Amino acid sequence: MAGIVSTSKQGKRVVVIGGGVAGSLAAKLLQADADVTLIDPKEYFEITWASLRSMVEPSFAERTVINHKNYFKKGRVVTSPAINITETDVTTKDGAVIGYDYLVIATGHNDLFPKTRQEKLSQYQAEYEKIVSSQSVLIVGGGPSGVELAAEIAVDFPEKKVTLVHKGPRLLEFVGEKAADKAFNWLESKKVEVILNQSVDLSSASDGNKTYRTSGGETIHADCHFLCVGKPLSSQWLSGTVLKDSLDGKGRVMVDEHLRVKDRKNVFAIGDITNIPEMKQGYIAESHANVAVKNIKVMMSGGKRKRLSTYKPGPEIAIVSLGRKDSVAQFPFVTVVGCLPGLIKSKDLFVGKTRKARGLSPKLVQG
């Protein structure tokens, strides 16, 4: 029987490296038409932009941390990081060698994730308990995750003293100044102390002493701290592979308008790792996945049906949630703060929609 299956899928072996927003969707959408292997160091996909809510409400993570096997039932999952790519195979850290006809690279950013879903859920429970047992919280980093975490804590635990320190001159440097100012004012209105243009020496607080020093000489008392700074791209490993010439000076993978890696016909890159000049956001990573999947399907069918799809960056929309009801939203011509954009994102953080795209019940609490 196995022989029959493999011949029907001959020339249709697809390997997807990375099980984040882009990779999980690509694997899910290709599984019916191809022999798909998903390579990921962890056993689950996480809706990352909802992770800050899970820190103040651990049960929220039941819907946002999803075992790959729940949406990817027809393919294989190899739980180990990829370490090498040749013209024909991918090798993983645990020694598996997987042949491909088409390759999709979606490794996103470097981060340390627990391997299993249960470990990830326990991590949220521990972070929640850390917040609950603290009177004061220090957040280092004023990008989207730092701002959203400060907002979640300020809304759910208004009695706690929250201090946010950011080394840049303004918050949310990836969006316009107007949106950043609105977020700053909203945080101040919720009694969050925001300190700009300074960094924090996290080693300055010893175990017994909860006082941190900033580069500007200020001292901050905090019972616990969270580091919310950007993670580097997970592309360094590619420099030892056949794709070493595909990286630009910033370590991003250069792609053409069909999302194929530079000078490659059967290798695609999607998500944050690409060099496309646009905001790196979840909904954009999903658009990449849709285009790459369409193109792989066209190529697997011999390319006779239609031409390859082109990816065109759309108008940029950024929504940063501020607690459960508000958010700051930047659309191409207008920046809004308050309940209207909050309704778009803050209530459910697009979790139902993202689960649905992977064939799962929007509400069902299940891995």
C-alpha positions as CSV (number, residue, x, y, z in Angstrom):
1,M,0.0,0.0,0.0
2,A,2.8,2.4,0.9
3,G,4.2,2.1,-2.6
4,I,0.9,3.2,-4.2
5,V,0.7,6.3,-2.0
6,S,4.3,7.4,-2.8
7,T,3.8,6.9,-6.6
8,S,0.6,9.0,-6.6
9,K,2.6,11.8,-4.8
10,Q,5.8,11.3,-6.9
11,G,7.5,14.7,-7.6
12,K,5.2,16.1,-4.9
13,R,7.4,15.9,-1.8
14,V,7.2,19.2,0.0
15,V,9.3,20.0,3.1
16,V,8.2,23.0,5.2
17,I,10.8,24.2,7.7
18,G,9.3,26.1,10.6
19,G,5.9,25.7,12.2
20,G,5.0,29.3,13.0
21,V,2.3,31.4,11.5
22,A,3.4,31.1,7.8
23,G,4.8,27.5,8.0
24,S,1.8,26.0,9.8
25,L,-0.6,27.4,7.2
26,A,1.5,26.3,4.2
27,A,1.7,22.8,5.6
28,K,-2.0,22.7,6.3
29,L,-3.0,23.9,2.8
30,L,-0.6,21.5,1.0
31,Q,-1.3,18.3,2.9
32,A,-4.2,17.1,0.6
33,D,-2.2,17.6,-2.6
34,A,1.4,16.7,-1.6
35,D,3.5,14.4,0.6
36,V,4.3,17.1,3.2
37,T,6.8,17.0,6.0
38,L,6.8,19.8,8.6
39,I,10.1,20.3,10.4
40,D,9.8,22.3,13.6
41,P,11.7,22.1,17.0
42,K,8.4,22.2,18.8
43,E,5.3,20.0,18.6
44,Y,2.8,22.9,18.3
45,F,1.9,26.1,16.5
46,E,1.3,29.2,18.6
47,I,-0.8,32.2,17.7
48,T,2.1,34.5,18.8
49,W,0.3,37.8,18.8
50,A,-2.1,36.5,21.4
51,S,0.7,35.4,23.8
52,L,0.6,38.5,26.0
53,R,-3.1,37.9,26.9
54,S,-2.1,34.3,28.0
55,M,0.2,35.8,30.6
56,V,-2.6,37.5,32.4
57,E,-5.2,34.8,31.6
58,P,-3.5,31.4,31.2
59,S,-6.6,29.6,30.1
60,F,-6.6,31.7,26.9
61,A,-3.6,29.7,25.8
62,E,-5.7,26.6,25.5
63,R,-7.0,28.0,22.2
64,T,-3.8,29.7,21.0
65,V,-1.3,26.8,21.5
66,I,-2.2,24.1,19.0
67,N,-0.5,20.8,18.4
68,H,0.6,20.5,14.8
69,K,-1.2,17.2,14.5
70,N,-4.5,18.8,15.2
71,Y,-4.6,20.8,11.9
72,F,-2.0,18.8,10.0
73,K,-3.4,15.3,10.0
74,K,-2.2,13.9,6.7
75,G,1.5,14.9,6.8
76,R,4.6,14.1,8.9
77,V,5.9,16.2,11.7
78,V,9.6,16.0,12.5
79,T,10.2,17.6,15.9
80,S,13.8,18.7,15.6
81,P,15.5,21.9,14.2
82,A,16.7,21.8,10.5
83,I,20.5,22.2,10.4
84,N,21.4,21.7,6.7
85,I,19.9,22.0,3.2
86,T,21.4,20.4,0.0
87,E,19.9,20.5,-3.5
88,T,17.8,17.5,-2.7
89,D,17.5,17.0,1.1
90,V,17.1,18.7,4.5
91,T,18.9,17.3,7.5
92,T,17.7,17.8,11.1
93,K,19.6,18.0,14.3
94,D,18.5,14.5,15.3
95,G,19.9,13.0,12.1
96,A,16.8,12.7,9.9
97,V,17.5,13.3,6.2
98,I,14.3,14.2,4.3
99,G,14.2,14.5,0.5
100,Y,12.2,17.3,-1.1
101,D,10.9,18.3,-4.5
102,Y,9.8,21.6,-3.1
103,L,11.0,23.4,-0.1
104,V,9.4,26.1,2.0
105,I,11.5,28.0,4.5
106,A,9.5,29.7,7.3
107,T,11.8,29.8,10.3
108,G,10.9,33.3,11.5
109,H,12.7,34.5,14.5
110,N,15.0,32.7,17.0
111,D,13.4,32.0,20.3
112,L,13.6,29.4,23.0
113,F,10.3,27.5,23.0
114,P,9.4,24.6,25.2
115,K,9.1,21.4,23.0
116,T,5.6,20.3,24.1
117,R,2.3,22.1,24.2
118,Q,1.8,21.1,27.9
119,E,5.2,22.7,28.8
120,K,4.2,25.9,27.0
121,L,0.8,26.0,28.9
122,S,2.7,25.5,32.2
123,Q,5.0,28.3,31.2
124,Y,2.1,30.7,30.9
125,Q,0.7,29.5,34.2
126,A,4.1,30.2,35.9
127,E,4.3,33.7,34.3
128,Y,0.7,34.5,35.5
129,E,1.6,33.4,39.0
130,K,4.7,35.6,38.9
131,I,2.6,38.6,37.9
132,V,-0.1,37.9,40.5
133,S,2.4,37.6,43.4
134,S,4.2,40.8,42.4
135,Q,3.2,44.3,43.6
136,S,5.4,45.9,40.9
137,V,6.4,44.8,37.5
138,L,9.2,46.1,35.2
139,I,8.9,45.6,31.5
140,V,12.0,46.1,29.3
141,G,11.3,47.0,25.7
142,G,8.7,49.3,24.1
143,G,7.9,47.4,20.9
144,P,4.5,45.8,20.4
145,S,5.0,43.0,22.9
146,G,6.3,45.3,25.7
147,V,3.4,47.7,25.1
148,E,0.8,45.0,24.9
149,L,2.1,43.3,28.1
150,A,2.1,46.6,30.0
151,A,-1.5,47.2,28.8
152,E,-2.7,43.7,29.7
153,I,-1.3,44.0,33.2
154,A,-2.5,47.6,33.7
155,V,-6.1,46.5,32.7
156,D,-6.3,43.2,34.6
157,F,-4.3,44.3,37.6
158,P,-4.8,48.0,38.0
159,E,-3.4,47.9,41.6
160,K,0.0,46.9,40.4
161,K,2.8,49.4,39.6
162,V,4.0,48.9,36.1
163,T,7.1,50.5,34.7
164,L,8.1,50.2,31.0
165,V,11.7,51.1,30.0
166,H,12.6,51.5,26.3
167,K,15.9,52.4,24.8
168,G,14.5,54.3,21.8
169,P,13.1,57.8,21.7
170,R,9.5,56.6,21.3
171,L,7.4,53.5,21.7
172,L,6.4,51.2,18.8
173,E,9.1,52.4,16.4
174,F,7.7,50.1,13.6
175,V,4.6,52.3,13.3
176,G,4.1,56.1,12.8
177,E,4.7,58.6,15.5
178,K,1.0,59.4,15.9
179,A,0.2,55.8,16.8
180,A,3.2,55.6,19.2
181,D,2.1,58.9,20.9
182,K,-1.4,57.5,21.3
183,A,-0.1,54.3,22.9
184,F,2.1,56.3,25.2
185,N,-0.8,58.5,26.4
186,W,-3.0,55.5,26.9
187,L,-0.4,53.8,29.1
188,E,0.2,57.0,31.1
189,S,-3.6,57.3,31.6
190,K,-3.5,53.8,33.1
191,K,-0.7,54.8,35.5
192,V,2.0,52.9,33.7
193,E,5.3,54.8,34.1
194,V,7.1,54.9,30.7
195,I,10.8,55.8,30.6
196,L,12.3,56.4,27.1
197,N,15.9,56.7,25.8
198,Q,17.2,54.4,28.6
199,S,18.2,50.8,29.0
200,V,18.2,48.7,32.2
201,D,21.0,46.7,33.7
202,L,19.0,43.6,34.6
203,S,22.0,42.1,36.5
204,S,21.9,45.2,38.9
205,A,19.1,43.6,41.0
206,S,20.4,40.7,43.1
207,D,18.0,38.1,44.4
208,G,17.1,39.7,47.6
209,N,17.3,43.3,46.2
210,K,14.5,44.2,43.8
211,T,16.0,47.5,42.7
212,Y,17.2,47.9,39.0
213,R,19.4,50.7,37.7
214,T,18.8,52.4,34.3
215,S,21.5,53.8,32.0
216,G,20.2,57.3,33.0
217,G,21.0,56.7,36.6
218,E,17.4,56.1,37.8
219,T,16.5,53.3,40.1
220,I,13.3,51.3,39.6
221,H,11.9,49.0,42.3
222,A,10.1,45.9,40.8
223,D,9.2,42.5,42.2
224,C,9.7,40.9,38.8
225,H,10.7,41.8,35.3
226,F,9.9,40.7,31.7
227,L,12.3,41.2,28.8
228,C,10.3,42.1,25.7
229,V,13.0,42.9,23.1
230,G,13.0,41.8,19.5
231,K,14.5,38.4,18.6
232,P,17.0,37.9,15.8
233,L,15.9,36.3,12.5
234,S,16.4,32.5,12.4
235,S,18.5,32.5,9.3
236,Q,22.1,32.3,10.5
237,W,22.0,28.5,10.0
238,L,21.3,29.0,6.2
239,S,24.8,30.4,5.7
240,G,26.2,26.9,6.0
241,T,23.8,25.4,3.4
242,V,23.4,25.6,-0.4
243,L,21.3,28.7,0.2
244,K,24.2,30.7,1.7
245,D,24.2,33.2,-1.2
246,S,20.4,33.9,-0.8
247,L,20.9,36.0,2.4
248,D,21.1,39.8,2.2
249,G,23.3,41.9,4.5
250,K,20.7,41.8,7.3
251,G,20.4,38.0,7.2
252,R,17.0,38.1,5.4
253,V,16.3,35.6,2.6
254,M,16.0,37.3,-0.8
255,V,12.9,36.3,-2.7
256,D,11.4,37.1,-6.1
257,E,7.8,38.2,-6.7
258,H,6.6,34.6,-6.6
259,L,8.3,34.2,-3.1
260,R,10.9,31.9,-4.6
261,V,14.4,32.1,-3.1
262,K,16.7,34.1,-5.4
263,D,18.0,31.9,-8.2
264,R,16.0,28.9,-7.1
265,K,13.0,27.4,-8.9
266,N,11.7,25.0,-6.2
267,V,12.6,26.7,-3.0
268,F,10.3,29.3,-1.4
269,A,10.7,31.5,1.7
270,I,7.7,33.0,3.6
271,G,7.0,35.1,6.7
272,D,9.3,37.3,8.7
273,I,12.5,35.8,7.2
274,T,12.0,37.3,3.8
275,N,13.6,40.6,2.5
276,I,10.3,42.1,1.4
277,P,10.2,45.7,2.5
278,E,7.0,45.6,4.6
279,M,6.0,45.3,8.3
280,K,6.6,41.9,9.7
281,Q,3.1,40.8,10.9
282,G,1.0,37.7,11.3
283,Y,-1.6,38.5,8.6
284,I,1.2,39.3,6.1
285,A,2.9,35.9,6.9
286,E,-0.4,34.2,6.1
287,S,-0.6,36.0,2.8
288,H,2.9,34.8,1.9
289,A,1.8,31.2,2.8
290,N,-1.2,31.5,0.5
291,V,0.8,32.7,-2.5
292,A,3.6,30.1,-2.0
293,V,1.0,27.3,-1.7
294,K,-0.8,28.4,-4.9
295,N,2.5,28.5,-6.8
296,I,3.7,25.1,-5.5
297,K,0.3,23.6,-6.6
298,V,0.7,25.1,-10.1
299,M,4.2,23.8,-10.4
300,M,3.2,20.3,-9.2
301,S,0.5,20.2,-11.8
302,G,3.2,20.8,-14.5
303,G,2.5,24.5,-14.6
304,K,0.0,24.1,-17.5
305,R,-3.0,25.3,-15.7
306,K,-2.0,28.9,-15.1
307,R,0.8,31.3,-14.4
308,L,2.4,31.7,-11.1
309,S,0.8,34.0,-8.5
310,T,2.7,37.2,-7.6
311,Y,2.9,38.5,-4.1
312,K,2.3,42.3,-3.8
313,P,2.6,44.0,-0.4
314,G,-0.7,45.5,0.4
315,P,-1.6,48.6,2.4
316,E,0.0,48.4,5.8
317,I,-2.3,48.0,8.8
318,A,-0.9,47.7,12.4
319,I,-3.1,47.0,15.4
320,V,-1.5,47.0,18.8
321,S,-4.0,45.9,21.5
322,L,-4.2,47.8,24.7
323,G,-5.9,45.5,27.2
324,R,-9.3,43.9,26.6
325,K,-11.2,46.8,25.1
326,D,-8.9,49.3,23.5
327,S,-6.1,49.3,20.9
328,V,-4.2,51.7,18.7
329,A,-4.6,51.1,15.0
330,Q,-2.7,52.5,12.1
331,F,-4.4,52.3,8.7
332,P,-2.8,53.8,5.6
333,F,-4.5,57.2,6.0
334,V,-5.6,57.4,9.6
335,T,-4.5,56.4,13.1
336,V,-7.2,55.6,15.7
337,V,-7.1,54.8,19.4
338,G,-9.8,53.5,21.6
339,C,-12.7,51.1,21.3
340,L,-13.2,50.9,17.6
341,P,-9.9,49.3,16.8
342,G,-10.2,47.4,20.1
343,L,-13.2,45.6,18.8
344,I,-11.3,44.5,15.7
345,K,-8.5,43.0,17.7
346,S,-8.5,43.2,21.5
347,K,-11.5,41.1,22.4
348,D,-10.4,37.8,20.7
349,L,-7.0,38.9,19.2
350,F,-8.0,37.2,15.9
351,V,-7.7,33.8,17.6
352,G,-10.9,32.4,16.2
353,K,-10.1,33.5,12.7
354,T,-6.6,32.0,12.9
355,R,-7.9,28.7,14.2
356,K,-10.5,28.6,11.5
357,A,-7.9,29.1,8.7
358,R,-6.3,25.9,10.0
359,G,-9.6,24.0,9.9
360,L,-10.2,24.1,13.6
361,S,-13.2,25.2,15.6
362,P,-12.8,28.9,16.5
363,K,-13.9,28.3,20.1
364,L,-13.2,24.7,20.9
365,V,-10.7,24.4,23.7
366,Q,-8.5,21.6,22.4
367,G,-4.8,21.1,21.6
